[in-house]
Amino acid sequence: MSNQTLSTPGPTRGGASESSPSALSKISATAGRLLSGSGGALVGLIALFLVMSIFAPYFLTSRNLVNIVDQITVLGILSLGATAVIITGGID
């Protein structure tokens, strides 16, 4: 029998290395970015949508979704107008 030295291969392309962050730290960093600033509102809206979809039997009906869209239409149009005024510098 020959006396061979076994070597462990280094990280391959696309593989994880010790200097790269782990998947958990990447998820944590992404969650931190989403929850800071205005991203938290989006996360809250998605969470609310999921909870209501699970626990309210009539939430995902077409009648209810049309009602929701009908109620937010006016506010959406007003917010687009306010955004246009802010972008063009029309506020003194």
C-alpha positions as CSV (number, residue, x, y, z in Angstrom):
1,M,0.0,0.0,0.0
2,S,1.2,3.4,-0.8
3,N,1.2,6.2,1.7
4,Q,-0.9,9.0,-0.1
5,T,-1.8,12.3,1.4
6,L,-5.4,13.2,1.2
7,S,-6.0,16.9,0.7
8,T,-9.3,18.6,1.2
9,P,-10.4,20.6,-1.8
10,G,-10.8,24.4,-1.4
11,P,-14.0,26.1,-2.1
12,T,-15.2,25.7,-5.6
13,R,-16.7,28.4,-7.8
14,G,-20.2,29.0,-6.5
15,G,-19.5,27.1,-3.3
16,A,-19.5,28.6,0.1
17,S,-16.3,29.9,1.6
18,E,-15.5,31.0,5.1
19,S,-15.4,34.6,4.1
20,S,-18.8,34.7,2.5
21,P,-21.8,35.4,4.7
22,S,-24.1,32.6,5.6
23,A,-27.6,32.3,4.2
24,L,-29.0,33.3,7.6
25,S,-27.0,36.5,7.7
26,K,-28.1,37.3,4.1
27,I,-31.8,36.8,5.1
28,S,-31.2,38.9,8.2
29,A,-29.7,41.7,6.2
30,T,-32.5,41.6,3.7
31,A,-35.1,41.6,6.4
32,G,-33.4,44.6,8.1
33,R,-33.5,46.6,4.8
34,L,-37.2,45.7,4.3
35,L,-38.2,46.7,7.8
36,S,-36.3,50.0,7.8
37,G,-37.7,53.0,6.1
38,S,-40.8,52.6,4.1
39,G,-40.2,48.9,3.4
40,G,-41.9,48.0,6.7
41,A,-45.2,49.2,5.4
42,L,-45.0,46.8,2.5
43,V,-44.1,43.9,4.8
44,G,-47.0,44.8,7.1
45,L,-49.4,45.0,4.1
46,I,-48.3,41.6,2.8
47,A,-48.6,40.1,6.3
48,L,-52.1,41.5,6.8
49,F,-53.1,40.2,3.4
50,L,-51.9,36.7,4.3
51,V,-53.5,36.7,7.7
52,M,-56.9,37.9,6.3
53,S,-56.7,35.4,3.5
54,I,-56.3,32.5,6.0
55,F,-58.7,33.6,8.7
56,A,-61.5,35.5,6.9
57,P,-63.5,33.1,4.6
58,Y,-64.9,35.9,2.4
59,F,-61.7,38.0,2.0
60,L,-60.5,36.6,-1.3
61,T,-64.0,36.7,-3.0
62,S,-64.3,38.8,-6.1
63,R,-66.9,41.0,-4.5
64,N,-64.7,41.9,-1.6
65,L,-61.6,42.5,-3.8
66,V,-63.6,44.8,-6.1
67,N,-64.9,46.7,-3.0
68,I,-61.3,47.1,-1.7
69,V,-60.2,48.5,-5.1
70,D,-63.2,50.8,-5.2
71,Q,-62.4,52.2,-1.8
72,I,-58.7,52.9,-2.5
73,T,-59.2,54.4,-6.0
74,V,-59.9,58.0,-4.8
75,L,-57.0,57.9,-2.3
76,G,-54.7,56.5,-5.0
77,I,-55.6,59.3,-7.5
78,L,-55.1,62.0,-4.8
79,S,-51.7,60.6,-3.8
80,L,-50.5,60.5,-7.4
81,G,-51.5,64.2,-7.7
82,A,-49.6,65.1,-4.5
83,T,-46.6,63.1,-5.7
84,A,-46.6,65.0,-9.0
85,V,-46.7,68.3,-7.1
86,I,-43.8,67.3,-4.8
87,I,-41.7,66.0,-7.7
88,T,-42.1,69.2,-9.8
89,G,-41.3,71.4,-6.8
90,G,-44.7,73.0,-6.6
91,I,-44.7,73.3,-2.8
92,D,-43.6,76.6,-1.5
